[in-house]
Amino acid sequence: ANNQAYFRLGHRIDVDEAVIPWKGRHKARCYNPKKPFKFHFKKFMLNDADTGYNFNFYYYGGKDETRPVDMPATTWPVVHLCSSTSPSLHGKNHLVALDNWFTSSRTHSWLAQHGFQGVGTVGPNKLSLVTPKRPQGFPSGGIFKKAATRNKGAYLVHKGRLLSGDGRGHDCYVTAWQDRHPVHVLSTYPPTLGSCRRKVKVNGQFVEGDWPRPSVVHHYNKTM
């Protein structure tokens, strides 16, 4: 409580998870073969992007995890971390960066509804129409066509609408950008066009130059 009261949190914050190695018996122990430590405790963390300071956290409780019945497991950590601070972070216009696991229509809708800006990478398989399993859906556009020929730095922006539980909608933007592989970003604010320095192979030789890059990609890299 003292840390949150006296530390000045910056504009850019991110939500991610950390693992603590543990091979003993415990009902909250997790197993994930893709992590550096397969057996671990999992901790969800809200961090200041500029300093790396851990501003808020809580441990995943396994079967004892308590969350609202209608709240998805990918949305609850963001809601809980952003709502359990003192002073409150609501309505302060913080930019919250999320990775693929946390990014969802429900999460971004909640962020927009409570005065946050959201930006996060999203898998193209999630960018589909509304389905029974995903009743709030994602915008159906914003991804490159498979047959299209794309050069380095090609981009595509699609404006959509996120539905929220209170019946209101919030604008959102799906941005596709061609780096080495296509990158898809969901944001609650419109992107602008910037540039980045890259070495790109042209006619068999690497050429260094400035290439187009939407601002949301830069925001995600700086914040996450």
N, C-alpha and C positions, 0 to 999 in steps of 0.2 A: 504493500500500500504506500509506503514512504517512497519507494523507487518511482512509482507511477505519479505520485504527487509532485516530486521535485525534478524529475527528468523531463526535459522539453522535447517532446516527440516531433520529428520532422514531418514534412508533407507526405513523403513517400514511405509506405509501410508494406510489409509482405507477410503472408501467412504460409507456413510450411510445417513440415514435421521433422522431428529428430528422433534418433533411436539410441537407446542406452543398452549395451550388451548385458544379457542376463540369461543363463542357461539353467537356473534353478526352477523349482516348481512355483508357479503362481498363476492364478486364473486370469490375470491381465497380461501375461506374457504373450507376445506375438511371434509369428513365424513368417518370414518373407525371404525367399531364396535370392531375390534381386538386391537385397541390402548388403552392405559390407559385413554386418553381424546378423546372421539369419535369425537367431533367437534374441529377442530384445523386448524392452518396454518402449512404448511409443509415446512421444510427447508432442502435442501441437503447440506451435509457437507463433506469436505475433512480434515482429522485429522492426526496428527502425532501419531503413535501407541505407542511410548515409553513414551510420556509425556501426551497424551490426548489433546494436544493443537489443537484448531480449526484453521487451516491454511487458509482455503478458504470456502465460502458458498454462496448460493443464495436461494431466496425464490421461491417456486413453484407458478406460476401465474395463475393457473386454466385455464380458456378459453383463457386468454391473453398470455399463455405460447408460446414463440417463439422458435422454433427449426427447423432445416432443414427438408424439406418435407420427405426425404428418411431416416431420422434418427429415430430409434425406441425410445419410451419413456424410456425404461430401459437402453439404451446406452447413451442418451443425457446428463444426469447428470454427468456421468464419463468423457465424452469428454469435457463438458463445464468447470467442476471444474479443470481438469488437464491441460486445455489450457488457462485459464484466470488468471494465476498467473504471478507475476513479482518478481524475474526472472523466466524464463520458466522452467518447469519441464521436458520437452521433452529431451530424450536421456540421462537422468541421471541414468538410471537403477534402479529406485525406484520399490519396491515391493508393488503392490496395491492389497489389499484384498477386496473382494466383497461378499455379501450374495446372497441367491438364486434369489432375485428379479433383481439384476443388472447383474448377471452372464449370459452371452450369447455368442454365437460364434462371433457375431458382435462386442461386447465389447472387448473380449479378442484379437480378430484380430486387433482392433484399438490400443490397448495397445502395442502389439508386434510390430506393424508398427511404433510406435512413441517412442520406446526406453524404455518401461516399462516392468516389469515382472508382470504377473497377476496370482492370485490364488483365487478361490472362490468355495463355495459349489454349487452344482447343483442338481436339482431333476432328478430322473431316467427317468421321463416321457419326459424330454428334450433330453435325450440321444438316439436319433432316427436318421433314415436316412433323407436325404434332402426331404422336402415336399414343396408344394406351399406356405404354410404359413411360412415356415422356410427355405428359399432358400439356406442359407449358412450352415444350419444344424449343427449337432454335430457328432463326431465319433460314429459309430453304436455299438462299443464294450465298454468295461469298466464297465459292471454291472454284478452282481452275477446272476447266473441262479436260478430261484425260487426253483427248486427241489434239488439244491445242499445243502449238509450238511456242515455248516461252523462253525469252532471253533472261539473263541475270538482271535482277532488279525489277522485273515485271510485277505489277501489283493490281489488285482488284478490291474494291470496297463495296459492300452491300449494306444498305440501311434496313433495319428490321424493327420489330416491336416485341418487347418482353412483357408478358402478362404477369401480374402479381396477385397475391391472395386477396387483396382488398378490391379487386376488380379494376384497378387502374393499370395503365400501361406505361412503359418507359422505353424511350428510344435506345437502340443499341446498334453497334456497327461490327460487321464481320470483315476483317481485312486479311486478304491472302497476299503473301509476298514471296517471290521466288528468290531464295538464297541458294545454297547448294541443293537443298530440298525445299519444297513448298512449306511455308510457315503460316499458320492460321491463328489469328488473334481476335478475341471477342472483347469489346470495350463498350463502356456506357457513354462515351463521348466520341465525337467525330475525329478521325485522324487528319493530320496535315502531311504534306509531302516534304520530306527531308532528304538527306543523302548520307552515304557512308563510304569509307575508303576500303576497297577490296582489290585483290589480285584475281583477275579472271583470264582464263585461257582463250585467246582469240587467234584463230588460224595457227594453232599449235604452239603458241607462245603466250606466256603469262604477261598480262598488261595490268599495271596498277592505275586505278583511276577512281573517280567518284561515281557512285551508282545510286539510283533512286531507292529510298527506303522510307516507308510510312512512319510517322512519328510514334505510333503505338508500339512498334517493334523496339525502338530506342527506349521508350519509357519502361517497357517490360524488362529489358536487359539491365537498365540502371537500377530498377527497383527490386527485382527478384534476386 
